Amino acid sequence: MSANIEQTASLYKWLFQLPTMKKLLIFSLGASLIIGVIIRIIVYLPLPLISNILMGIIEGASILFIPTILSTLVTHPLMKGNRSVWDRRRLIALSFLCILFLGIAYIIGAILFRLTDISIIVSVAFIFGVSFIFMLRLLVLHAMTEFSIFRSLAAAFSQPVFCVIAFLLFEVFLSFPNPRMVETAIMFAITSTVFGVAAVVYLWLVNRPILKGLGVRGLKFFYGFLLDWIENKSVLMEENFDKIGETTSLPVLTLLFKDSEALSSVLVVPNIHPGPFKTVGSSEMPYIIAKEIEKKTGAVASVAHGPSTHGQNLVSAKEIEKVLRTVEVSLGQTNFVSEASQFVRYEKDEVKMGCQIFGDLALLVATLAPISFDDITPDLGEQVREAAISEGVKDAFLIDAHNCGGETVEPVSSNTEIAKKMIYAARMAVKKAKSKMSTKFKVYAVQSASSPSDKWMSMGPTGTTVYAVEVEGQKAAYIVIDGNNMVPGLREKILEVVKKTGVDEAEVMTSDTHIVNAVSLNPRGYNPVGQVGDHKKLINNITKMVKEALVKVQPVKVAYSIKNAEKIKIVGEKQMETLATQILKSVSTAKKSLSIIISAALLNIILQFLLFVL
């Protein structure tokens, strides 16, 4: 599944940000006037240059710019809605793009007129361009709305119709001595019909793969993504996921540390994937859980990444409430004990497995760094857990450190050589940890929240949390960053500096929060921790936190709970695989089906020449 997910995520690179309304209006006016002047100079070459420039300015403003403004005023009410992205700025941007396409066709017509001396060819080219932008507007407007095709047709027609009316009026009053109003109107009817049919067929073909695979319109998924990316409205995307999702139960580890007075710190590890992006599904889950724990108990809390993939994404943010209820029940644990092991590590080739036993729980942390990797799958997580328990501990739980993501990342799946090494390393790590148990240990946690701007650096709102653990003189640090993976090598940089503070063992991990996804315009759609920003500043902050936590460690007792979040609705492995596959098929279909658009254009050219030129 990872290959398809990775390819799907790469589609982020086609996103872009629009200029301001003021700039768009200036661009539109400038383009309109320049095109008008070029047309007049080409068509009326013997006339004085000043005369052509003045008439060109009038023509460009009348035929191109004024219709753009009128079209926006008419289209905006048609495209208005609670779940619409079409404000006036975006409509102006679309109209500006249409001006450019229409201008190109119009200029080509003017050049052909000079070469052939056939006056109607200018009208033919203009009508071809107007009909083409009608098709373009229909494709864009219908792909980016939930409205019916008829509403999209009405909105798509506005700019072309205003342009044609302005063109005819200009010909009658200011231009050609023998205007051909009837021929022009017939031309527009024929060419717009051909292009309109081509657009409808094209949209049907693009919709088909996902509709066939999952029963949901492909463009509805596309628009749901755009609505969340542009307007921060996740409801449509979550409705789409809800239609294809499945109900299940997934385990959540809650590890609690209590000092002499109260609960001091909490670490939560859900086997639920915090995705797919921004506010959709479980993307905000790490922050919501940590915030709620802090609110209810006053304890420092963070969320690490449990074995899970995009198949374990919650279908909507409201499903997080079920996970919260599970965690809240776990916060009521009373079986606190004063027993822990030192932190140990066992390495098997590329696999690095950390382990520390707290009470009856073997807490395992796995990484392949500096080799890039993605999510550890749930079935492998369960196999690691069973292997650990086989070494004589009552319970075990695996944290996927998720701390090394290069350009290409693959999930760590069961039934692979790496999986076998990971299972073996887990057994050896538990065996090693059991020999280093103690009835006294100290813990202290420090948290540094991030600012909203840090989201662009792949840092979620929970920021960074450091848990310092001291057992029999050994000092260990768990560093949890609320982010989505890390650039290769950064983990090693952090550990090198942190160990100079007196820490014997440490591990850096990320929550894999996808609240930071779809906010960056790079090919991946997000920045792994360390992709942007100052490494030195990040490392210095972590170092400062580690030093503070080490100074403040105090005797604690520990308790844990592993409970299933019951009846939660997730996207599902099969559905996610189907969705990723069908999205790529839709993209492929969209590329291949461009032949329909090209055929429509050629057909229109042939019809126009046969009926009106020859």
Secondary structure, DSSP 4 states (H G I P E B T S, - for coil): -HHHHHHHHGGGGG------HHHHHHHHHHHHHHHHHHHHHHHTTTS-HHHHHHHHHHHHIIIIIHHHHHHHHHHHHHH-STT----HHHHHHHHHHHHHHHHHHHHHHHHHHHHH--THHHHHHHHHHHHHHHHHHHHHHHHT-SS-HHHHHHHHHHHHHHHHHHHHHHHHHHS-SS--HHHHHHHHHHHHHHHHHHHHHHHHHHHHHHHHHHSS-HHHHHHHHHHHHHH---HHHHHHHHHH-EEEEEEEEEEEEE-SSSEEEEEEEESSB--SSTTSTTTTHHHHHHHHHHHHH--EEEEPPPS--GGGBBSSGGGHHHHHHHHHHHTT----B--EE--EEEEETTEEEEEEEETTEEEEEEE-TTS---PBPHHHHHHHHHHHHTTT-SEEEEEE------SS---B-SSSHHHHHHHHHHHHHHHHHHTTEES-EEEEEEEEPPPGGGGGGTEEEEEEEEEEEEETTEEEEEEEEEES-B-TTHHHHHHHHHGGGT-SEEEEEE---STTTTS--STTSS--BTSSS-HHHHHHHHHHHHHHHHHH-EE-EEEEEEEEEEEEEE--HHHHHHHHHHHHHHHHHHHHTHHHHHHHHHHHHHHHIIIII-
